[in-house]
Amino acid sequence: MPLIAFTGNRFLADETLRDTLRARGLDARSLPRVAGEDVTADALGPHLSPGLFGDGGVIVDLEGVKPDKALLELLSGAAVTVAVLDESPPTTRLKVYEGRGEVVPSPAPAKTGDVAGWVTTRAKKAKLPLDREASLYLAEVFGADLAGIAGELNKLALLDGPFTREAVQRVVGREPPGDSFAMLGAATTGRPGEAVTQLRRLLASGEDPFKLMGAVVWQYSLVARCVALQQEGGRITEQVAAQRLGVKPYPAKKALEVARRLNEAKIRTHLGRILDADLAMKRGLDAGVALERLIVQLSV
């Protein structure tokens, strides 16, 4: 009988496991599920033989477990369907799954836009009238927590739509986390209200003020270097900036967006204000107050 390994995102892998077993005539809820310290040959043995009514099955959850070769051999030679939940198996274990059974991967969306797309698709399957901005809000609030998003969609299914961003936000009751690049972007375009909102969200989410200041210093050092690159002449793309600055494309892109709104005089002024705020925090001034004052100063 087959050994089926379900890998990738745990929430998605668990869902895929249930759907796959159902398609093969097995109800995951009625199968024994073995996990943790119970994943031993002695504990699994009684579940690896068919029952009176033919094929049975067992679900083996390997979270926090390092099965040895003998146990994997036992599972792959079982006379019943063995469904293994193994989020990130090492290469050696993956080869066993591929050689003795099959692997069903469940890769998870990582970027906010990809998560929003996943939300939209899931809402459509559930026939939930969720608009694009509402999907994006859920992606911003929950990030890679797909189980949390699924729980919110289940709540929305009990309510009447349509579901706009504002409507969903009232149900969920969470503010999106702050974004330090968005904070600086708002500040450099003269939008102090939005910049301060981003800062307060970051602080409310538990971000350490001194680490935030460190992020501002690092990001503005990239911005200053981008301003210098622009003064050298020629079109500076994010790929060129990333290469010259020795950073990944995303921070290079964001630094360039800010740098294009500044010149040498303005960046010198901003760097001076950042230095003053950094010194004020280190001398004991309330860190949140110092950061908020700095963000307003960067907006003018």
C-alpha positions as a printed Julia matrix, in Angstrom:
300×3 Matrix{Float64}:
   0.0    0.0     0.0
   1.2    3.56   -0.59
   3.38   5.75    1.55
   2.36   9.37    0.9
   4.47  12.19    2.3
   2.86  15.61    2.58
   5.48  18.36    2.75
   5.6   22.14    2.8
   3.43  24.58    4.72
   1.94  22.7     7.65
  -1.57  24.12    7.35
  -1.75  23.51    3.61
  -0.13  20.07    3.91
  -2.7   19.02    6.5
  -5.55  20.2     4.26
  -4.04  18.47    1.24
  -3.67  15.28    3.26
  -7.36  15.23    4.13
  -8.4   15.97    0.54
  -6.05  13.33   -0.9
  -7.19  10.62    1.49
 -10.83  11.48    0.88
 -10.28  11.08   -2.87
  -8.9    7.59   -2.13
 -11.88   6.58   -0.03
 -10.35   7.25    3.38
 -11.64   9.64    6.04
  -8.7   11.3     7.8
 -10.83  11.97   10.88
 -11.42   8.25   11.43
  -7.77   7.22   10.99
  -5.39   6.94   13.95
  -2.97   9.86   14.13
   0.4    9.24   15.73
   2.7   12.1    16.72
   5.49  13.15   19.05
   6.91  10.52   21.4
   4.41   7.94   20.1
   6.14   7.78   16.71
   7.88   4.48   17.47
   7.84   1.05   15.86
   5.98  -0.41   18.84
   3.26   2.24   18.81
   2.83   2.2    15.03
   2.97  -1.57   14.55
  -0.7   -2.33   15.31
  -1.83   0.32   12.77
   0.22  -0.97    9.84
  -1.86  -4.05    8.99
  -5.27  -4.12    7.25
  -8.42  -4.45    9.34
 -11.34  -6.78    8.8
 -12.74  -4.5     6.12
  -9.68  -4.23    3.95
  -7.32  -1.27    3.64
  -6.89   0.83    6.72
  -4.49   3.64    7.23
  -2.55   5.77    9.67
  -1.42   9.39    9.79
   2.09   9.93   11.09
   2.99  13.48   12.15
   6.76  13.94   12.19
   6.82  17.44   13.67
   9.68  17.47   16.15
  10.54  13.84   15.34
  13.7   12.45   13.69
  12.76   8.99   12.42
  15.6    6.57   11.86
  16.11   4.4     8.81
  14.45   1.38   10.42
  11.27   3.31   11.16
  11.09   4.71    7.63
  11.54   1.19    6.26
   8.7    0.01    8.5
   6.39   2.77    7.27
   7.24   2.3     3.6
   6.6   -1.44    3.84
   3.22  -1.14    5.57
   0.21  -3.05    4.22
  -2.03   0.02    4.66
  -1.95   3.62    3.48
   0.56   5.63    5.51
   0.15   9.4     5.29
   3.19  11.23    6.64
   3.14  14.91    7.56
   6.72  16.13    7.21
   7.01  19.89    6.74
  10.68  20.17    5.77
  12.26  16.75    5.32
  16.02  16.57    4.74
  17.19  15.35    1.35
  17.89  11.81    2.56
  14.35  11.4     3.91
  12.84  12.99    0.82
  14.63  10.43   -1.34
  13.1    7.62    0.73
   9.64   9.09    0.21
  10.2    9.45   -3.52
  11.69   5.98   -3.87
   9.21   4.07   -1.75
   6.06   6.13   -2.2
   5.06   9.59   -3.35
   5.53  13.18   -2.25
   2.75  15.76   -2.3
   4.28  19.23   -1.72
   2.31  22.21   -0.46
   4.47  25.31   -0.98
   3.2   28.38    0.81
   2.94  31.9    -0.6
   5.5   34.15    1.05
   5.22  37.67   -0.38
   2.25  39.81    0.62
   0.94  39.93   -2.96
   1.14  36.15   -3.28
  -0.66  35.65    0.03
  -3.37  38.06   -1.13
  -3.76  36.0    -4.3
  -4.12  32.85   -2.19
  -6.78  34.58   -0.08
  -8.7   35.63   -3.19
  -8.64  32.11   -4.61
  -9.76  30.58   -1.32
 -12.57  33.12   -0.96
 -13.8   32.37   -4.48
 -13.92  28.63   -3.74
 -15.97  29.4    -0.65
 -18.16  31.79   -2.7
 -17.27  34.68   -0.4
 -17.71  38.13   -2.03
 -14.31  39.38   -0.89
 -12.81  42.28   -2.83
  -9.16  42.63   -3.75
  -8.33  45.22   -1.09
  -9.89  43.02    1.59
  -7.67  40.13    0.48
  -4.65  42.41    0.64
  -5.63  43.58    4.14
  -5.77  39.98    5.4
  -2.39  39.29    3.81
  -0.9   42.39    5.46
  -2.32  41.57    8.88
  -1.62  37.82    9.02
   1.39  37.48    6.74
   2.27  33.8     6.33
  -0.25  32.67    8.99
  -2.56  30.93    6.52
  -4.43  29.11    9.27
  -5.28  32.47   10.85
  -6.56  33.79    7.52
  -8.65  30.66    6.97
 -10.19  31.16   10.41
 -11.2   34.72    9.53
 -12.7   33.58    6.22
 -14.74  30.99    8.15
 -16.08  33.82   10.33
 -16.93  35.93    7.3
 -18.86  33.0     5.81
 -21.37  33.43    8.64
 -21.99  37.08    7.73
 -23.58  38.89    4.82
 -21.3   40.41    2.19
 -20.0   42.04    0.17
 -16.74  42.27    2.1
 -14.73  45.42    1.5
 -11.43  46.15    3.23
 -13.25  48.31    5.79
 -15.89  45.67    6.48
 -13.3   42.93    6.97
 -11.17  45.19    9.16
 -14.16  45.73   11.47
 -14.59  41.95   11.82
 -10.89  41.14   12.26
 -10.12  44.13   14.46
  -6.41  44.35   13.67
  -4.24  47.07   12.26
  -1.76  46.1     9.54
   1.81  46.0    10.86
   3.94  49.02   10.17
   6.44  49.14    7.34
   9.65  51.05    7.94
  10.21  51.7     4.22
   6.62  52.91    3.87
   7.22  55.14    6.89
  10.27  56.74    5.3
   8.56  56.96    1.92
   5.65  58.87    3.47
   8.03  61.13    5.39
  10.07  62.1     2.33
   6.92  62.95    0.34
   5.61  65.3     3.0
   2.97  62.99    4.52
   3.79  63.15    8.23
   0.4   61.74    9.3
   0.9   58.52    7.35
   4.55  58.3     8.41
   3.68  58.63   12.09
   0.86  56.07   11.69
   3.37  53.58   10.28
   5.74  54.31   13.17
   3.02  53.82   15.78
   1.98  50.53   14.19
   5.57  49.32   14.32
   5.88  50.28   17.99
   2.47  48.78   18.83
   3.5   45.48   17.23
   6.37  45.26   19.7
   9.23  46.64   17.63
  12.09  47.87   19.79
  12.52  51.67   19.32
  16.3   51.36   19.26
  16.11  48.67   16.6
  13.77  50.93   14.63
  16.3   53.72   14.9
  18.95  51.3    13.69
  16.7   50.49   10.71
  16.26  54.21    9.95
  20.03  54.74   10.1
  20.67  51.76    7.81
  17.94  52.69    5.34
  19.04  56.33    5.18
  22.64  55.25    4.65
  21.37  53.4     1.56
  19.36  56.46    0.53
  22.39  58.73    0.9
  24.5   56.38   -1.23
  21.73  56.27   -3.84
  21.7   60.07   -3.95
  25.45  59.97   -4.56
  24.99  57.37   -7.32
  22.41  59.59   -9.01
  24.81  62.52   -8.96
  27.37  60.44  -10.84
  25.02  60.64  -13.81
  23.21  58.05  -15.87
  20.1   56.08  -15.09
  20.36  54.08  -11.89
  18.14  50.99  -11.83
  17.39  48.93   -8.73
  19.6   46.14  -10.12
  22.52  48.53  -10.54
  21.89  50.04   -7.1
  21.69  46.6    -5.49
  25.01  45.63   -7.05
  26.76  48.89   -6.12
  25.36  48.94   -2.58
  25.84  45.23   -1.93
  22.22  44.67   -0.89
  19.25  42.73   -2.21
  17.01  44.3    -4.9
  14.08  45.1    -2.59
  15.89  47.47   -0.17
  17.78  48.95   -3.13
  14.48  49.65   -4.9
  12.96  51.28   -1.81
  16.08  53.35   -1.14
  16.05  54.56   -4.74
  12.4   55.58   -4.47
  13.28  57.81   -1.51
  16.54  59.07   -3.04
  14.8   60.3    -6.2
  12.92  62.83   -4.07
  16.07  64.21   -2.46
  19.25  66.05   -3.32
  22.58  66.36   -1.51
  21.48  69.3     0.62
  18.3   67.6     1.78
  19.99  64.29    2.54
  22.64  66.11    4.62
  19.89  67.84    6.6
  18.07  64.54    7.14
  21.23  62.76    8.25
  21.89  65.54   10.77
  18.38  65.15   12.2
  18.8   61.39   12.44
  22.08  61.86   14.33
  20.42  64.3    16.76
  17.53  61.87   17.41
  19.92  58.96   17.9
  21.94  60.94   20.46
  18.75  62.07   22.25
  17.58  58.46   22.63
  20.96  57.34   23.95
  20.92  60.2    26.47
  17.63  58.98   27.95
  14.94  60.91   26.1
  11.76  58.85   25.59
  12.6   56.72   22.55
   9.08  56.75   21.09
   8.85  60.54   21.4
  12.3   61.0    19.82
  11.4   58.75   16.89
   8.06  60.44   16.31
   9.69  63.88   16.35
  12.32  62.65   13.89
   9.71  61.28   11.49
   7.84  64.59   11.51
  11.13  66.46   10.88
  11.91  64.19    7.94
   8.51  65.08    6.49
   9.18  68.82    6.15
